[in-house]
Amino acid sequence: MDVQPKIAATAFLIADAARAAMLMTLADGRALPAGELAYAAGVTAQTASSHLAKLLDGGLITVEKEGRHRYYRLADTQVASLLENLAAIGATAPARRKPRGRDARQLRFARCCYDHLAGQVGVAITQQLMQRDLLAPGEDKRLEVTQAGARWFGELGIDVAALRPGKHGIARQCLDWTERQHHLAGPLGVRFMSMLCENGWLRRASSSRAVQVTPLGRTALYEKLGVTVDDLGEDTDDQRK
């Protein structure tokens, strides 16, 4: 099977700035209406409709109908991973740029990468999981859960053995586009993110991909993994509430 035409078509779709903005807006796994995507991309509703039709035809997004409303979401986690990996490509030398705005700093600090935790917090947690031999690198970007890791996750209420493996097993490394390092993804990453939110350690923002670490979460992450959140980056009053 000749995959070159498909690669070229996908690259063409993502190359447009407005379509790329829409896709990245959907990268936290939410389903959003065309109006919100048009606003995120800075285009008119008519232009957004045209872009969304192309993304649908290209298989990068899907649409759900609720009455007269239509909600768009990424087609699957592979599209989210593709976006994160593309965003990570660039010169390694620091470019001269304007200071990051508050929204950008919050996204770099902690954000949703489709359905798992990314940003400085996600990378720091993953590094500690590996340094403490709770996770071990495997082949093809897989992460293997050690016996100690299975016990550790079990203490948090996560039954590793009950997780349904994905294409890359139950855990894999996902390249973080802001940190240029890996964070935890795969079924284990999804369940871990859910647990962090259920325990009140993290709080997802209602209008963006940003994630807030609660005071309870700051204490728990230090006690469980030695992660000092205050040393990572964004440290605003909103993050501490």
N, C-alpha and C positions, 0 to 999 in steps of 0.2 A: 504494500500500500504506500503510495506516494504521499507523504505528510507535508511536503513543502507548500502546496497551495493552502492547506489548512493553517499552517504556521503563519504564512503571509497574511491571510485574511484576519486571523486573530490579532496579529501585530498591528494591522491597519486600524482595527476597531479601537484598540487601546491607545494608539498614537494620538488620537484626537484629544485635545486638552479637556473639552467639555465632557466627553464620554469617560475619560480617565477620572475626572472629578466625581462623576456619578458613581462609578465603580468603587472608588475608594470610600465614598460615603456609605456604600452598602457593605463595606468590608467587616462590619461588626456583627453581621448576621441578621440585622433587622430587615423587615419588609417596609418600604416607604412608598408614598404616593408620588406621582410625577411632579406635583407642585413643589415638594420639598427637594427633589432631585434637581429640578430646574433652578431653584434658588441656590443650591450648593454649587452648581456649575456656572451660575451667573448668566443664564440664557433665558429666552422667553419660553413660555409653555409650548408654543408651536414647535420651536427648535428642539426642545427637550423631547417632545413626542417623536420627532424624526430620529433622534439619537437612540431613544429607547427601542424603537422598532428595529434598528440595525443591530443593537445588542441582543435583542431577542432572537433575531434571525441567525446571529452568530453563535448562539448557544451559551453566551456568557451570563445571561440573567434569565429568570423565569418571572411569570406574573401570576398573581392570585386575585380572583375577583370576589368581592364581598358586596353584594347588591350592585349599586351603580359605581362603586369604587374599585379601582385597580391598584394593587400594591406590588412593587417590584423588589426582588431580592437576587443575590448572586445565585448562579445555578448550583454550585456546590463548593465544598471546601478547597477543591483544586484550583478554582478561580481565585479564591482568596489568597492561597499560597503563591500563585503566579504573580498577583499584584504586589505582595510583600517582597518577593524575590526581585521583581523588576525595580521596585522602589529602592532596593539596597544596592543596585548597580550604579556605580559612579566613581569618580576620581577618589583615591584614598587621601590625597592631600586636601587639607581644609580649604574650602573656597571662601573668598571674601563675600560676605553677605550681610544683610541687615540683621539686627538683633531679633531673636525669635519673639513673636508675640505670645501673650499669655496662653491662648488656645494651643499654639504649637508646643509650648513648653509642657503643658498638661498632657498632651498626646504622647510626647516623648517620655514623660515620667511613667505613665501607666495608661494602657488603652486595650480595647478588645481587638484581637486579630481574628476576625470572624467569630469564633466561639471559644477562644482561649486567651490567656493573658500575655500581653506583649509590653514593650517599652522597658525602661530601666528596671522597674520592679520585676517584670517577668523574667528578664535576663538574670538579675541578681538571684532570684529564687532558683532558677534552673542551675546556675553555677554552684550554688550551695548544695543542691540535691546531688550533683555529680561529685563535688569535693568530699561529701560525706558518704560516698559510695552507696547512695540510695538509688541512683540511676547510673548506668554504665553505657558508654557509646557502643553501638553495634554497627552492622553493615548498612549501607544505603541510607544513612542519616537516621537509622533507628536508634531508639534508646531502650535499653533492657532494664527492667526493674529487678534489682537484686533481692535476695531474701530479706535483708535488713530493710530495704525499701518497701517491700510488700507489708512488713510488719508496721513500718512507720505510716504508710498510707492507711493501713487498716485501723490504726489508732485514731485517725481523723475521720473514720467512717467510710473509707473508700475501699471496696473489695476489688482488688486488682484482678483476681482470677475471674470475676464476673463480667469484666469489661469485654465487649465484643471487638476483636482486632479489626483494624482497618487495613488499607493497602500496605502500610508500613508498620504493621503490628499495632500494639496498644499505645505506643508512645514514639514520638519522632522529634527531631530537631527542626525548628522553623527559623530561618534566617530573619532576624529583626532588622527592618529597613532603617531605623534610626540609630541603632546601636552597633550594627554590623556584626553582631554576635547572635548566638542561637537562644531561643526560648522553647519551652515545652509545648508541644502540640499533640495531635492525635486524640483518641478516645480518653486517655488518661488526662491530657491537658484540658479537655472539655469538662470532665467530671471534677477535676481539681478547681477549675475556675468556678464552677457551680457551687462547690463546697465553700470556697472562700466568700462567696456572696451570701450563701445560706447562713453562714456563721456570723455574718455581719462584719467580716474583716475587710471586705471590699464593697463599694457601692458604685454601680454603673450610672453614668450621667444619662439623663432622659433625652438629651438633644444632641449628643455627640458620641464619639467612640471613646472618650476619656473615661477613666476609671479612678475613683477616689479611694485612698486607703484610709480607713477609719482609725480613730485612736485605739480601738480594740484590736484592729488589724496590725497596727504598728507594734503593739506589745506582743501579739501572738507570733508574728513573723520573726521577731527577735528571739523570743523564747524557743520557738520550734526549729529555726534555721540559722539564727545568728545574723539575719538580714536587718541592718539598721537603715530604715527607710529614709530618715532625715538626712542621711549622707548622700543620697542618690541624686537629687536634683530639685525638681519643683517642690516648693515648700510654702504653700500659701495658707491663709486662714481657712479657705474653703476646704482644703485637703484635710484639715485637722478637725473639722466639725463632725 
